[in-house]
Amino acid sequence: MQTIIEQQAGFCFGVVRAINSLEKQLQQDDNLYCIGDVVHNSMEVERLEKQGLKTISLQEFEQLHDCKVMIRAHGEPPSTYEIAKRNNIKLVDATCPMVLKLQKDVLVGYQNMKAKNGQIVIFGKKGHAEVIGLVGQTEGNAIVISNEDDIDKIDMTRPLHIFSQTTKNKEDYQNIIDIIKGKHITGEILVTDSICKKVSSRAEKIEKFAKSVDCVLFVSGKHSSNGLYLYELCKKANQNTFFITDAADIDLENIKKFEIIGISGATSTPMWLMKKIEQFVQQIACN
């Protein structure tokens, strides 16, 4: 039995930057908080919490004073910065540069649309941390579209500017854009391509990888939008693709029948976890 870890798998730049910043802070101060999971992978969150990180909710954050809090790569709305200033909280801002740029673009777009009685539309997952941060740039007025069923929320007689959550897939985004353009009656439609190139470039590569092996163990957190998207691409390319969060999820008897086992993951999946999976599979092969 042979195991191969996909070379393109592992943390994206934004997550690497956030984790490095967090670990550096933990070396200096063991009293560090983070609003929500620093990354959508429970195994990595657990590892960092053992080093002293304290994961808190927004409600808990609002009650803190005179401490240090990290903002994860997903970013936060302006209200979070206002609370920090009011409560004398020092923020360690690890917002992904791409997300930060998108926040600024959405803010400018909102100001432009507001002057024209227009609308900001965000294609993304409702309740996702990044989407909450983007909606915050529009005073809470952005229309969040998760699928075709949500399109009726848009007033097709008014101008609109469409953005996408950075981790959505380009095919679904283009489909949403096409449907909106087909229904729009009057006024301008502006579209911003805000999908992360790291995510979009993975699509073709992960399909090629999936076809090159007998089966794929796709390692991801259950709440990772990017992970679910890439898993579906793997599954289409190779029906012997299995979604796992850790080695405990592996069907031992099932994978023994495969000669070449590929291991891949989301941009929020740490390489150490994929290597752990690889070692586990190799141990099975030796038994």
CORHU-V299764 format. One record per residue. N is the residue number from 1. RES is the residue in one letter. SS is DSSP state (A for helix, B for strand, O for the rest). PSI is psi in whole degrees, -180 to 180 (none if undefined). D_LAST is the distance of its C-alpha to the last C-alpha in Angstrom with 2 decimals. Layout:
[[N RES SS PSI D_LAST] [N RES SS PSI D_LAST]]
This chain:
[[1 M O 132 11.23] [2 Q B 141 14.03] [3 T B 140 15.29] [4 I B 125 19.04] [5 I B 129 21.10] [6 E O 129 24.60] [7 Q O -31 27.09] [8 Q O -9 29.75] [9 A O 164 27.73] [10 G O 179 28.44] [11 F O 140 31.61] [12 C O 172 34.96] [13 F A -44 37.79] [14 G A -40 39.39] [15 V A -42 36.37] [16 V A -45 35.63] [17 R A -43 39.30] [18 A A -45 39.23] [19 I A -43 36.16] [20 N A -43 37.60] [21 S A -42 40.93] [22 L A -47 39.44] [23 E A -34 37.46] [24 K A -42 40.60] [25 Q A -38 42.64] [26 L A -27 40.25] [27 Q A -27 40.71] [28 Q A -31 44.44] [29 D O 120 44.65] [30 D O 9 42.26] [31 N O 67 44.48] [32 L B 132 43.47] [33 Y B 159 43.36] [34 C B 132 42.10] [35 I B 106 43.52] [36 G O 171 40.58] [37 D O 130 36.98] [38 V O -27 37.14] [39 V O 150 34.56] [40 H O 60 33.19] [41 N O 111 29.72] [42 S A -33 29.19] [43 M A -42 26.38] [44 E A -39 28.74] [45 V A -44 31.66] [46 E A -41 29.86] [47 R A -43 29.10] [48 L A -33 32.78] [49 E A -30 34.11] [50 K A -23 32.40] [51 Q O -6 34.55] [52 G O -5 37.64] [53 L B 138 38.17] [54 K B 113 39.89] [55 T B 127 39.52] [56 I B 163 42.73] [57 S O 169 44.49] [58 L A -37 47.70] [59 Q A -40 49.65] [60 E A -38 48.36] [61 F A -41 49.17] [62 E A -21 52.74] [63 Q O -7 53.20] [64 L O 153 52.12] [65 H O 148 54.69] [66 D O 54 54.79] [67 C O -173 51.10] [68 K B 129 48.67] [69 V B 136 46.79] [70 M B 138 44.54] [71 I B 121 44.98] [72 R O 177 41.70] [73 A O -27 41.36] [74 H O -21 42.44] [75 G O 171 45.92] [76 E O 157 48.46] [77 P O 166 51.86] [78 P A -31 55.12] [79 S A -32 55.50] [80 T A -41 52.60] [81 Y A -35 54.45] [82 E A -41 57.63] [83 I A -42 56.07] [84 A A -43 54.68] [85 K A -42 58.14] [86 R A -36 59.80] [87 N O 13 57.45] [88 N O 48 57.30] [89 I O 128 53.58] [90 K B 123 52.30] [91 L B 133 50.02] [92 V B 99 47.22] [93 D B 107 47.26] [94 A O 27 44.03] [95 T O 132 45.03] [96 C O 134 43.53] [97 P A -36 46.36] [98 M A -40 45.96] [99 V A -41 46.32] [100 L A -43 49.24] [101 K A -41 50.98] [102 L A -40 50.45] [103 Q A -44 51.97] [104 K A -41 55.01] [105 D A -40 55.30] [106 V A -40 55.19] [107 L A -47 57.86] [108 V A -42 60.13] [109 G A -39 59.51] [110 Y A -43 60.39] [111 Q A -39 63.60] [112 N A -46 64.55] [113 M A -36 63.86] [114 K A -38 65.62] [115 A A -20 68.77] [116 K O 9 68.62] [117 N O 38 67.77] [118 G O -170 64.40] [119 Q B 150 60.83] [120 I B 127 57.48] [121 V B 129 54.54] [122 I B 119 50.95] [123 F B 110 48.11] [124 G O 179 45.23] [125 K O 122 43.25] [126 K O 133 45.62] [127 G O -6 44.94] [128 H O 142 42.67] [129 A A -43 43.51] [130 E A -42 44.57] [131 V A -40 46.76] [132 I A -41 48.42] [133 G A -37 49.29] [134 L A -43 50.76] [135 V A -33 52.78] [136 G A -24 54.14] [137 Q O -12 55.80] [138 T O 22 57.91] [139 E O 28 59.27] [140 G O 11 56.94] [141 N O -5 58.62] [142 A O 148 55.93] [143 I B 118 54.81] [144 V B 124 51.03] [145 I B 116 49.78] [146 S O -26 46.22] [147 N O -176 46.72] [148 E A -31 49.53] [149 D A -22 50.68] [150 D A -10 51.77] [151 I A -28 54.07] [152 D A -11 57.00] [153 K A -20 57.19] [154 I O 138 58.73] [155 D O 106 62.50] [156 M O 3 62.82] [157 T O -1 66.42] [158 R O 154 65.66] [159 P O 153 64.23] [160 L B 154 60.57] [161 H B 124 58.03] [162 I B 132 54.36] [163 F B 165 51.42] [164 S B 145 47.67] [165 Q O 140 45.01] [166 T O -23 43.23] [167 T O 11 39.78] [168 K O 165 40.96] [169 N O 148 40.36] [170 K A -31 43.25] [171 E A -46 43.32] [172 D A -38 43.92] [173 Y A -45 46.41] [174 Q A -37 48.37] [175 N A -44 48.47] [176 I A -43 49.96] [177 I A -46 52.47] [178 D A -41 53.56] [179 I A -43 54.15] [180 I A -44 56.16] [181 K A -34 58.25] [182 G A -24 58.96] [183 K A -19 60.29] [184 H O 137 62.09] [185 I O -56 65.85] [186 T O 163 67.61] [187 G O 167 67.00] [188 E O 156 64.58] [189 I B 118 60.80] [190 L B 139 58.97] [191 V B 129 55.26] [192 T O 126 53.12] [193 D O 97 49.79] [194 S O 15 47.90] [195 I O 135 44.28] [196 C O 130 42.11] [197 K A -28 41.59] [198 K A -42 38.07] [199 V A -48 37.16] [200 S A -35 39.12] [201 S A -20 37.80] [202 R A -28 34.18] [203 A A -58 34.85] [204 E A -40 35.16] [205 K A -39 32.39] [206 I A -31 29.80] [207 E A -42 30.72] [208 K A -42 30.33] [209 F A -45 26.90] [210 A A -36 25.76] [211 K A -17 27.00] [212 S O -6 25.19] [213 V O 167 21.62] [214 D O -34 19.98] [215 C B 162 19.58] [216 V B 129 20.62] [217 L B 107 19.42] [218 F B 116 22.88] [219 V B 122 23.06] [220 S O 158 26.46] [221 G O 148 28.62] [222 K O -19 30.05] [223 H O 12 33.58] [224 S O 114 33.37] [225 S A -44 35.87] [226 N A -40 34.56] [227 G A -44 30.95] [228 L A -38 31.98] [229 Y A -50 34.01] [230 L A -34 31.35] [231 Y A -45 28.78] [232 E A -37 31.35] [233 L A -42 31.87] [234 C A -44 28.18] [235 K A -38 28.13] [236 K A -37 31.23] [237 A A -29 29.83] [238 N O 110 26.43] [239 Q O -18 26.15] [240 N O 53 22.35] [241 T B 131 22.96] [242 F B 126 21.71] [243 F B 123 23.60] [244 I B 154 21.69] [245 T O -24 23.06] [246 D O 176 19.91] [247 A A -29 16.13] [248 A A -20 17.04] [249 D A -7 18.62] [250 I O 132 15.65] [251 D O 100 15.13] [252 L A -46 11.36] [253 E A -33 12.04] [254 N A -46 14.68] [255 I A -15 13.17] [256 K O -21 10.42] [257 K O -6 13.58] [258 F O 142 14.78] [259 E O -45 14.71] [260 I B 116 16.59] [261 I B 120 16.29] [262 G B 145 19.39] [263 I B 126 19.95] [264 S B 180 23.56] [265 G B 179 25.82] [266 A O 173 29.38] [267 T O -4 31.91] [268 S O 11 31.37] [269 T O 121 27.60] [270 P O 146 26.89] [271 M A -34 24.86] [272 W A -32 23.08] [273 L A -40 21.67] [274 M A -36 20.45] [275 K A -34 18.80] [276 K A -42 17.13] [277 I A -43 15.81] [278 E A -46 14.68] [279 Q A -40 12.75] [280 F A -45 11.10] [281 V A -40 10.19] [282 Q A -33 8.96] [283 Q A -39 6.58] [284 I A -41 5.32] [285 A A -29 5.55] [286 C A -16 3.83] [287 N O none 0.00]]
